Amino acid sequence: MNKSLLAVAVLSAFAGVAQAQSNVKMFGSIDGGVRYLDNVNSAGDSKTSIGSIGGLGADRIGFSGTEDLGNGLKANWHLETGFNIGTGALDNAAGKLFNRTAKVGLSGAWGALDIGHQYGISFNTLGLYEPFKLTHFSFTGIIPGVKAAAGSSAGMSATNRFGTFGGARFDNDVQYKGTFNGFTFSAEHALGELAGSANNGAASAVGLSYAGGPFALGAAYTTKKANISVAAAPASWQDATQLTAGGAYRMGKFRFTVGIMNDKQETGTIVRATKVDNTWAGVNYFISPGLYLTAAHYLTDYKLGGADGKKRLTMASLVKELSKRTKLYVEADHSTFDGVAVGAISPAGQRSQNGFSIGMFHQF
């Protein structure tokens, strides 16, 4: 109850500020989607649900603003929270109010420098060549790249080697981004904030991309240090790296995309390094203004010492724009699992799973 009252108070205060100051913007989106999944347990039962994960877009509300400081310099800030339309609750188990973004920074002709809780360079670069990312990321609870993008969470470990690599955002992050003649360079460092070590729990990344005409190309490299002491737990020491790269090409009514995301996490002397490789290819077909079809295939390859496993995901969606802000959508996906992926990432040991989503998405 206290968290709910605090959230209402904070959001109400910002809404008042947004009306009083022209440089403050309130925004958000709501996805009223229904999702069906089969084989959710060992009995092969199905489940139908409503929620903020898996639809065309996220349920979120946010506030952002700028202040002109003169001579081309601006101060910028951004606060954004997510919620579950099915229950009205915050969409994260930790109960963070601004779990999606909380940052402040400066920008000018030289680029932008932001500090806070924000999307990592891996995630931002991925958006250039993810098939289900046009104006915004779609079906983030289904596509593997968003969940695997480097962020602050612990990721894979010696006991949970199928965990996601990071979760898209970094805490305590200092990030620079500059765009010049179509090229964008990015660099970031997320502090570990551990006493006695500047490295443990920290992460660094660089990215380079180009967008011009029908082409878009990008790559990002991230390194992460384990949030533990080597002396205390040498068998679980986990230095991690991630490389993602890909491109997109627009030709008439079609947009073609390809990408990779390769993760490696050291697990000390007891368990050999874990590697997870994601590769994908997709196509967008713009049937008519306001109507488009997207299809993609993803392969996730797990290498756990001498054991291997794979997940294959094929999915497609059809989106109809009723206006610039309101869209209707349908989506279908089919996943198969083999090797060590069965039972570890597949639901209750199932070897396949089918999903279907239908809903309405609105932005404001």
LINLIN-V181510 format. One record per backbone hydrogen bond with DSSP energy under -0.5 kcal/mol. NH is the residue of the N-H (numbers start at 0). CO is the residue of the C=O. Records with the same first field share a line. If there is no record, write none. Layout:
NH: CO, CO
This chain:
4: 0
5: 1
6: 2
7: 3
8: 4
9: 5
10: 6
11: 7
12: 8
13: 9
14: 10
15: 11
16: 12
17: 13
18: 14
19: 15
20: 16
23: 20
24: 63
26: 61
28: 59
29: 361
31: 29, 359
32: 30
33: 357
34: 48
35: 355
36: 46
37: 353
38: 43
39: 44
43: 40
46: 36
48: 34
50: 32
59: 28, 57
60: 80
61: 26
62: 78
63: 24
64: 76
65: 22
66: 74
68: 66, 72
69: 72
72: 69
73: 106
74: 66
75: 104
76: 64
77: 102
78: 62
79: 100
80: 60
82: 58
83: 88
84: 82
86: 83
87: 83
90: 81
94: 91
98: 95, 96
99: 79
100: 79
101: 116
102: 77
103: 114
104: 75
105: 112
106: 73
107: 110
110: 107
111: 176
112: 105
113: 174
114: 103
115: 172
116: 101
117: 115, 169
119: 167
123: 119
124: 120
125: 121
126: 122
127: 124
128: 125
129: 125
130: 128
132: 129
133: 135
137: 131
138: 54
141: 138
142: 138
146: 142
147: 143
148: 144
151: 168
152: 165
156: 159
162: 159
165: 146
166: 146, 148
167: 148
168: 166
169: 117
172: 115
173: 188
174: 113, 172
175: 186
176: 111
177: 184
179: 182
182: 179
183: 208
184: 177
185: 206
186: 175
187: 204
188: 173
189: 202
190: 171, 188
193: 196
196: 193
200: 225
201: 198
202: 189
203: 222
204: 187
205: 220
206: 185
207: 218
208: 183
209: 216
210: 181
211: 214
214: 211
215: 247
216: 209
217: 245
218: 207
219: 243
220: 205
221: 241
222: 203
223: 239
224: 201
227: 225
232: 228
235: 232
236: 233
239: 223
240: 263
241: 221
242: 261
243: 219
244: 259
245: 217
246: 257
247: 215
248: 255
249: 213
250: 248, 253
253: 250
254: 283
255: 248
256: 281
257: 246
258: 279
259: 244
260: 277
261: 242
262: 260, 275
263: 240
264: 273
265: 238
267: 236
270: 266
273: 264
274: 302
275: 262
276: 300
277: 260, 275
278: 298
279: 258
280: 296
281: 256
282: 294
283: 254
284: 292
285: 252, 283
286: 284, 290
287: 290
290: 287
291: 318
292: 284
293: 316
294: 282
295: 314
296: 280
297: 312
298: 278
299: 310
300: 276, 298
301: 299, 308
302: 274
303: 306
304: 272, 302
306: 303
308: 301
309: 337
310: 299
311: 335
312: 297
313: 333
314: 295
315: 331
316: 293
317: 329
318: 291
319: 327
320: 289
321: 319, 325
322: 325
326: 360
327: 319
328: 358
329: 317
330: 356
331: 315
332: 354
333: 313
334: 352
335: 311
336: 350
337: 309
339: 307
340: 337
341: 338
344: 340
345: 340
348: 345
349: 346
352: 334
354: 332
355: 35
356: 330
357: 33
358: 328
359: 31
360: 326
361: 29
362: 324
363: 27
